[in-house]
Every structure is written in structure tokens, then in C-alpha cells.
Amino acid sequence: RIIAAANHAIPASEGSSVYDLVVIGGGSGGLACAKEAVAYGKKVAVLDYVTPSPQGTSWGLGGTCVNVGCIPKKLMHQAALLGEALHDAKQFGWEIPDPAEIKINWSRLIEAVQNHVKSVNWVTRVMLREKNIDYINGRGYFVDPNTIAATLKNGSEKILKADHIVVACGGRPSYPDVPGAKELSITSDDLFSLLTPPGDTLIIGAGYIGLECAGFLNGMGFESTVMVRSVVLRGFDQQMAGMITEEMVERGVKFLHKCVPVSFEKQNSGKILAKWKSVIDDSVYSKEFDTILMATGRKALTNELKAQEVGLDLDSQSNKILTKFEQTNIPNIYAVGDVLVGCPELTPVAVQAGKLLAARLYGNSNVNMDYENVATTVFSPLEYGCVGLSEEAAISRHGEDNIEVYHAFYKPLEFFVPQRNPARCYLKVICKRESPRTVIGMHFLGPQAGEVIQGFAAAVKCGMTFEQLESTVGIHPTVAEEFTRLVITKRSGLDPTPQSCCS
């Protein structure tokens, strides 16, 4: 159990405010921690400040997820899916114009997305006020382990003293160190409020952010090219990553494998000349694009916090904060969310960790955050949901002879009438080979993957066995029921392609 270092009230100095808890960062994790703390009667302040991106983009309270992450991304993804559904609708009997002639109105889409985002910003502000949480729109940094200075918009500083401090500042996109990268490119910080259509877009990076952006831009009719330095979706199951890549290529997304950017130059036409080289033979290539989108990872904002100056232990490579159960090496300073080393960079993870931390600090709880078996979904055109171990990780942890992989291709009923290609609708369950065959990984590629995997994630968390899974009666006709129909193992070498939809 975490033991707080500060067990006495801190005296106020002149011009300072005293709190039980100060949270640096108004994103999902920080806000969850703050709300939980005030439920225990504590005096809480939340600092939040957005430094504009190199392109001048900034946003309101709520953090990355609400403003430039999960929420606008999912709305963009939905817009692309609706465009795809137009083609299906005609086959289902709807009398609509030729779908090929129907175009996306980018300005209207951006307006709709931003209206929703701003409504969430407003609701968040109101919620803080109703809960008597002091919201300070200032950039916070450490003065000492119990003191935070907040630089306000007018340049003045506000001093806050606190028994406990929680760092929840997250991170911002990073840029490769090549000419023109920062000046001529945008990132996910800019895309969701971009005033003009992006046109022919080069996406640098093949993590989930890069793939998702490439997927929905392509779905809206914009040319999309993804530059891959090493592998697609590093850290995810590589069989599934390969199938996602194949699906996106079939839909028209281009991939530049084993390449890195060299430079970007603005042309008189307004386009950007991108130069890149192969990491295999150093061959150099070039092409003009309308937009360059950087998706090369994110950096923690610990330098801005002056974290090292106060003595916080940071990871030497990522500059992220080293913690044990969210507690840093300084006993009264904690951290949650994307600023932590080795934790899933997911909004629900930060929310859960923030709530549990506040309950331990103020509610006599001893429940720590469990970072194992956290489900997630990549919102690629054909969605990918997973929970537990990848096949590579399962082999590494348990040995290939000690795991069993059940797998199958399937054809969603909705695909039959419009004759959509189901070639990469696929799922697999990884379990221990010994009885009772505990499930240690589930992977699903297909429609509504997030909705499918969420329920199974609860079962995996509860220690579901394969016997329990195969004894579960599926809901017919759904894609989720395919998990209950698995009988073929990879080890058997049998064909995992289904013979019919109801057998």
C-alpha cells in the first residue's frame, strides 16, 4: 500500500494557495483523480495549459483524448464508415445517387467534430465548478516537492502548495530531426481542426495513430501513403498487423516499407516535396504531397515540469516518470497516464489509475491499478480489437509448446449482399495448453471490433478458460459469436476457413 509522506498541513506562504491535492494536467487521468479526491472532502486544484502546436493549434480543457485523440478520431472514423456504407446501401435496395459521385464536405465535418469537442470542454469546466475543484489555466512546474508555480496566460505566476501532487500532463507529438519536419508538417494535434481538406497525404509512422488517420482519410477519398520505418503496429500481434496492412492496401492506402524521411521542402505550387530513403540500401526517393502528417510517437512533458530539477527519477530514453503503483521516488508526488513508463497509453487506463490512486490516498483503499489484460482497439478501416498477450508475447512468456492458438476466418452476414471481401475477417484465441486452458489472449479483426472485444475483456480479466468459452452459446447472427465457434488450432494445420455461416 502507498504511504503518503505528507501527513501534516503545509503552511501558506504569502501569495500562495494551499491544497490537499494539486493535479498537473486536465486530461482524463488527472480529472478522474481530482474528482475522486473531492469526493473524500479534499481541497483540490487542477492545472491545465496547452502550448500551441508548431502550426498554432490549441484547445480547451479535457486533455488529448477529448480534444485531439480518441473522440475526434472516432468521429472521423465513423464519417469514413458512413461513406463506405453508401456503397452497401445501394445493394440493399436504397435508391441513392451513384456513391462514387458523393463527396465528403470537409468543412462541415470539421465544424461538427469541433462543435462536439467544444461541448465536452464546456461540460468539463462546469463539472469542475460544481465539484468545487479550482481550475487554473496555467502551465505548472515544480518549485520543490510540495510547491507548484503556475505561469498564467498574462505572464504572472501563481504559487500552489499541496500535501500531494499528481503529475498527469501526458505528452505531445514528437518530430523527426530532419529539415522542414516541424515547419511543414501537421500532427494529430492539428488534423481534427484543419480548415482545408488535407488532399494527398503522407503519414510518417505506422503506429495506431498513423494507421487510423490513413484509414479514415482514405475512406473519405483522400490519397493516403504511410511511411513505415520498421514494422506496422509495433507492440501489437504481428500476424494481425500484417492482415490490417493487407486490408488497407486493398482499399487503396499505399505503404512505403523500411523507409525514413530525409527532408521536406515547400514548393511554389503550395505542395510539399518529401524526400525519403530506404533503410535497407539508402536509396533516395521523392514525391510531392499536399499534407505531411507526423505520427512518429509522442514525448512526455516532463522537461516543461522541471521534473529533474526537483529530483524525480525519469527514464533515460523516454523522459517518462518511473513509479511504483503510481508513486514516484519522492513520496508525496505521484503520476498517472501517458507520462508513466511502461504503461498502456490509453484513456481508460489513466482514468482507472487516477481514481484508484485518490481512493488509496484518501479513502483507506489498498487496491492498485492492474495494467495486465487491458483491452484496446485500433480503429483501422477493418477494426482490430485485442486483449491480453500477442502470439509473440505468449510464446516468449510461456514457450511455443505450452500454448494453443485457436483461429478462424469468418464472413459477416452484412458482407454477403454487397459482396464485400471478407478475406481478412479473422480471429484467434491464445490459451495455455495445459488444462483448464486459461485464455491469455484474444484477437479480433472485423466490424465493430471494439464492441466485440470489450465484453470478452471482462471474461479474460476473470480468468476465463477455453472450456468456458466453447461452452458459451453465441448470439446469432453476430460477428462476436465467432469466438464461441472456434475449434481449429494452428498446431493442427487444418484450414480455418468456414464452410457456411450457420454450421
Salt bridges, closest charged atoms under 4 A:
GLU84 OE2 - ARG251 NH1 3.22
GLU84 OE2 - ARG420 NH2 2.64
ASP88 OD2 - ARG420 NH1 2.86
ASP189 OD2 - ARG172 NE 2.84
ASP200 OD2 - LYS287 NZ 2.92
GLU212 OE1 - LYS73 NZ 2.84
GLU223 OE1 - LYS254 NZ 2.57
ASP237 OD2 - LYS428 NZ 3.00
GLU246 OE1 - ARG424 NH1 3.88
GLU247 OE2 - ARG251 NE 2.79
GLU247 OE1 - ARG424 NE 2.97
GLU250 OE1 - ARG424 NH2 2.58
GLU265 OE2 - LYS275 NZ 3.85
ASP282 OD1 - LYS277 NZ 3.99
ASP290 OD1 - LYS271 NZ 2.72
GLU304 OE2 - LYS299 NZ 3.75
GLU326 OE1 - ARG360 NH2 2.86
GLU345 OE2 - LYS320 NZ 2.21
ASP370 OD2 - LYS461 NZ 3.03
GLU372 OE1 - ARG397 NH1 3.73
GLU383 OE2 - HIS77 NE2 2.71
GLU391 OE1 - LYS428 NZ 2.59
GLU391 OE1 - LYS490 NZ 2.70
GLU404 OE1 - ARG433 NE 3.62
GLU404 OE2 - ARG491 NE 2.94
GLU467 OE2 - ARG437 NE 3.13
GLU470 OE2 - ARG437 NH2 3.10
GLU481 OE2 - HIS476 ND1 2.59
GLU482 OE1 - ARG485 NH1 3.15
